[in-house]
Amino acid sequence: MAVLADTLLPGRPDPLGATPDGRGINFAVFSAHAEAIDLCLFEPTGRREIARLAMPECTDEVWHGYLPDALPGCVYGYRVHGPYAPRRGHRFNPNKLLLDPYARALTGALRWSDALHGYRVGAQRSDLSFDRRDSAAAMPKAVVISDVFDWNDDRRPDVPWAETIIYEAHLRGLTMLREDLLPPERGTFAALADPRVIDHLLRLGITAIELLPVQAFAQDRFLVMRGVSNYWGYSTLGFFAPEPRYLGPGGADAMRIAVRRLHAAGIEVILDVVYNHTCEGNELGPTISWRGFDNASYYRLIPGDERHCISDTGCGNTLNLSHPRVLQMVMDSLRHWATSFRVDGFRFDLGATLGREGTGFDPGSGFFDAIRQDPVLSRLKLIAEPWDIGPGGYQLGSFPPGFAEWNDRFRDTTRRFWRGDPGQRAELAGRLSGSADLFDHRRRRPSASVNFIASHDGFTLHDTVSYNERHNEANGEENRDGHDNNLSNNWGEEGPTDDPALVELRERVKRALLASLLLAHGTPMLLAGDEFGRSQQGNNNAYCQDNEISWLDWRLADTAPGRSLAAFTARLIALRKALPVLRSPRFMHGKREPLPGILTVGWFDETGQALPEEAWGDPEGRLLAMRRAGAAEPPARGTDVVLVLINGTDTERVFTLPDPPLDWQLLLDSSGERDAAPASGSFAVGHRSVVVLGAMVAPDTADQEDAP
């Protein structure tokens, strides 16, 4: 490091963070209630502080200073002076080194120590005490970087929502057991960028990969003490910095290379982001960054009892997005990932928290207003997890236009139907129709419903048909954590089995579940590894399992069942892509006739008759025929008609095909028992199976105005 000035010049209050300009570095950080802030400089390893400089200016609550001759690679942190008055929400303690909320790169790891707390741990009245120990040795430090990267001719794939197929994956778990990759690269962005990994996604037909958190996150102390880890990453340490373990020797450019290669393959990259809380926990948590800069601004505190945090997230604290500077931080962070890393979208963890104002959840909240008018972010794919544990926390279908939402009712309905629960036929029809009851308002589209059978949270697809009970013993919580109602069915034996008949039944139900997912209107999301039968050994809350429980076992993909299931999944996706009527961009309500006697959507029983109103409520109704009609994929001219026959019973059933008669072709049989089109006006459907029949009607008889 060059010899640096012993004082800071005034600099500028914008942009926030550390910004190099070739002649020095401008430092700017927000704090509304601080009395003074020191910039602490460290030698390159981050172990030794080499300078402590007072920030010379504060403009509009932004403290700023300029360090001449400083270059990228500068390692730094802050110390903030102000009142330590927990009852008023203030927890300033200059003995605690703080990480810049805008840090774009980190060096060193968070090492748990009581010195990280602003109070004396174990003291009487706990957080009302004051701790004078220096926390610098236990803290990671920020590193100044210059975001320069040759994107060459990179272009976003910009896949239309109606054509999107999402693959939810954990970056590390995706490749840790890929024996064809170099060991140092496994679990990193370099592995994600490997052509063999990308080729697997392309063979399936995936158009977007959704990555669990890759923003820098903390290994929570209670997990470290238990001998496990924060595997999922929902404990953000830095909103602007990639998780260092995922980068490898290539640094942040490894992530950019992965994005560029995925884009070249036509695959979008969506990041799962956590802006609802931070790793600092509740009022008894450590002082690492935001708490030390301005606890009363960054966090929502209980009115009249500001000593305590509001925890609508269940994680101890809740970011205060009603504060303009906190909202600015979130927006700046999102734009950073969208521009510096060119990601294509975001999935917002506990999205209900982000839309909660003082009066409750509001689809017109400041966060939604800001993101919907942003010229960069509003053009990306935005997905909300539409719930949290706060008041009025379940908001499925309530998010504003521009957002898609995880639809857990799709997951629950399909699991219930295929395990044989009574009274699910009408609900299944609603979910297959894009959940219009939830999303058909404010001109939203079926793609607003992100449909899934399994996600990172809960049973995998394989475990859904293999376990009745959770098996989370490895988590160290006496199997008390995780969902206790998984809507699963082991079909007679808990866990792995050597019974060929049971194995075949489980595979059959898996195919039926996948067919339900990929034949439904909405945006399908596939959990990584479900395509070849990945298992978590019955663990439905593997958030702390950074091991073979969570990692994808790619050996399964080379087994006969794994190859068969993957081929079936790819065939389903290809069928969906080939037939627009299976992925309609608009809701179909059956009010138009693209062909004489054929509505855009129709529902029939096994006799070929339209289902009467009273039949929808039959608790034992487990047979359903769904017919859709719409324009064929250009350049073909005509109308595609698709008939989906669903048999949720335990015996083979014969369906009479509804009038008018068409030249039906067999497109798919999830049972694998049929390989020919119906020779008459009926078709046998195997137990717990789905059959897809298709017909093309020439344009001389088709009405090309097939709007729903």
Summary of the structure (lengths in Angstrom):
residues: 708
radius of gyration: 27.5
end to end distance: 66.2
largest distance: 90.1
contacts: 2482
relative contact order: 0.08
helix: 27%
strand: 22%
